[in-house]
Structures are given as structure tokens and as C-alpha cells.
Amino acid sequence: MLLNNKYDLGFFPTPIHALSKLSLKHPDFNLFIKRDDLTGLAGGGNKTRKLEYLVQDALNNNCDLILTAGAQQSNHCRQTAAACSIAGLECHLLLGGAEPEIYEGNLLLSYILGAKIHFTGEDRKGEGLESLKTKLEKKGNRCYIIPYGGSNITGALGFVNAIKELKYQLIKQNINIDYIFFASSSGGTQAGMILGSDLFDLDVELYPINIDKEENMGSSTENNILNIINDGKKILNIKKDYQLKDISLIRDYDKAGYGNVTEEEINAIKELATNEGIIIDPVYTARAFNGMLDHLNKKKLKPKSNILFWHTGGFPSIFNYADKLKYK
Ligand SMILES: Cc1ncc(COP(=O)(O)O)c(C=O)c1O
């Protein structure tokens, strides 16, 4: 089956466990966490799931080189570099901004993992991928482009499969989940979760917290998600009409802009770390966790409901925000 056609890169299923101390602090709710920070692959994270399908596709197409793009602290780029090392592929990363004097966090790891890094100034969403591909192909490489965030239907299959994994895990652990909170940015994770929920009949409300308020090369995240879903429904044989109005993104927590860490993210990191001993990242998961805490504090969810926070990883970028995170 389509979902089995993947290159093994991680450790699955990732654990689900209760957030016991935080549940005591919010007695109206039962809180759980799914630990995609523990997927392995050079520090873990949600991109491991997407890369299993993308790397397999690159190999199926006899490619010897992968190109992708992101911010300097991109978890996606760090994990792509690791996946390429494992699969024996050359890796080229187009990273926004100018080359810093000292490499830190994910940028340092991408470098250590052997990626060839190109700094692309204002562009951080893959604007230069096609032209670099043309250049490299002239030199004789067979190139495979992974779009920004790994967000196309091939990558999103990782999260279709993740919902299958979740469904069986919830049955086995005898847990019912009412809501899933997670960080949504380039949209592939969310698209995969929507398709997976319909394919595997998972009756859960998704609460995707939007991370990046900017569009991706002229297209809104909602549009990108809808496009991926429409590509997916064909290959997964899902008979449902999806429309833009069905794609929800919670845009209440993205005002500071992508990568700008505020007191809210810092407090969210501190809250999870000091109560549960779990580290989240400043850019994605802290923004999403803050969104979830805000929903709990304002009692925006059904009382007595069971809530899952999907930890999508990303902790290495914390080392790039040391100045903001050191508590006084
Ligand atoms: C740690 C982390 N969480 C969540 C996301 C969002 O995933 P997606 O881009 O599929 O929406 C990313 C994307 O880079 C990420 O690195």
C-alpha cells in the first residue's frame, strides 16, 4: 500500500503520555502529549515523518541529490541533511539571511550533517530552488527538490500515516482524545492530519496554531493545505469535497512574526519544562503550546475534555535564542 512505500528514518510509534502535573493545574481538562520530538533523526521532530516518503520518492526517481530551503534555524533543513546522510544523497540547503559569523542551533547541525549551505538573503521559502537545480544538473547531478517545509502530498503522507499510528495507539492505551493542538506552518502536517482523520475515521477536533503569518510565494497557508488535500484525496481514494472554508488555522498567536520570540513563547517553554521536564522550541512548539494554554485558561474547550498536544520537535533552535531564554 501507498503508506508502506517509505524509507525508514525514525523510531515509531512515538510515545503518548499524560501531562500529569499540568492536568492538576488545569483540573477541568486531561492533558496528554505525543512525543514527535523523539522520532530520532539528528534531534527528532515532525519532519522525520515527511522525509520518510520524500527520500523514498527521491530514490525511486534515481536522484543523487536533494535540494530544499528554509530559515537558518529550520528543523526541516536540519532533518533533511540527516536523512540525506543516511540515504547517501548529497544535500543542498537554501537558507534565508546572510552567513553568520558563528553557526548555532539547527544551522550548526545542518553543517555538521554535511549539507552544502547557500545563504539566500530575503528569500527563505525556496524561491531559488529551481535555478540551483538547473545549475547542479548541468554538472551532472540528478536533483530532487523538496519544497519549503516538505509540504506537498508526498511529505504529507507522513502525517496520514501518523494518524493511523495515533488511532491504534489510542485504542491500545484506552484513551479518548477530543482535541489535538499542534504547530502549523507550511501546512503539510495539517494537511496530512486532515486526510488521515478522514481515512482512518478519527473523530478528533484539530486545533492548528498558525506560526508564520506570511504567505508562501504568493499563496496563503490555507490554500496550500487545500491543494495538498486535493492531491491527497485522489491517491488515497477519499470521497469528500474539501473547501477552503473547512481549513481552519488559529491565527491569534502569530502577530510577532515568524521566528520572533516573545514573553508568551518564553513562558510556555518555562511552563512545560518546569512542570513536566519537556523542552519545546521557541519558534514552533512554544507558540503552539502557548495557544493551547490560552485556550485552557480562558476555558474555550469542553469541560472534562481530553486534549493532546502534538510535540513536533525542534529543540535545537533553543540554542540560537539563549539571550531571550536565560531567566533573570
Ligand atoms: C518543530 C516544528 N513544528 C511544526 C512545524 C510545522 O509543520 P508544517 O510546516 O508541516 O506545517 C515545523 C515546520 O518547520 C517545525 O519545525
The ligand as a MOL file (V3000), in Angstrom:
LIG
                    3D

  0  0  0     0  0            999 V3000
M  V30 BEGIN CTAB
M  V30 COUNTS 16 16 0 0 0
M  V30 BEGIN ATOM
M  V30 1 C 9.1610 21.9610 15.1830 0
M  V30 2 C 8.1670 22.1880 14.0950 0
M  V30 3 N 6.8660 22.0840 14.3980 0
M  V30 4 C 5.9120 22.2910 13.4680 0
M  V30 5 C 6.2350 22.6220 12.1790 0
M  V30 6 C 5.1320 22.8730 11.2070 0
M  V30 7 O 4.9830 21.8600 10.2630 0
M  V30 8 P 4.4050 22.2050 8.8200 0
M  V30 9 O 5.4440 23.0540 8.1450 0
M  V30 10 O 4.1950 20.8980 8.1960 0
M  V30 11 O 3.1500 22.9830 8.9960 0
M  V30 12 C 7.5870 22.7420 11.8130 0
M  V30 13 C 7.9740 23.1420 10.4350 0
M  V30 14 O 9.0480 23.5020 10.1320 0
M  V30 15 C 8.5780 22.5110 12.8040 0
M  V30 16 O 9.8800 22.6130 12.5030 0
M  V30 END ATOM
M  V30 BEGIN BOND
M  V30 1 1 1 2
M  V30 2 1 2 3
M  V30 3 2 2 15
M  V30 4 2 3 4
M  V30 5 1 4 5
M  V30 6 1 5 6
M  V30 7 2 5 12
M  V30 8 1 6 7
M  V30 9 1 7 8
M  V30 10 2 8 9
M  V30 11 1 8 10
M  V30 12 1 8 11
M  V30 13 1 12 13
M  V30 14 1 12 15
M  V30 15 2 13 14
M  V30 16 1 15 16
M  V30 END BOND
M  V30 END CTAB
M  END
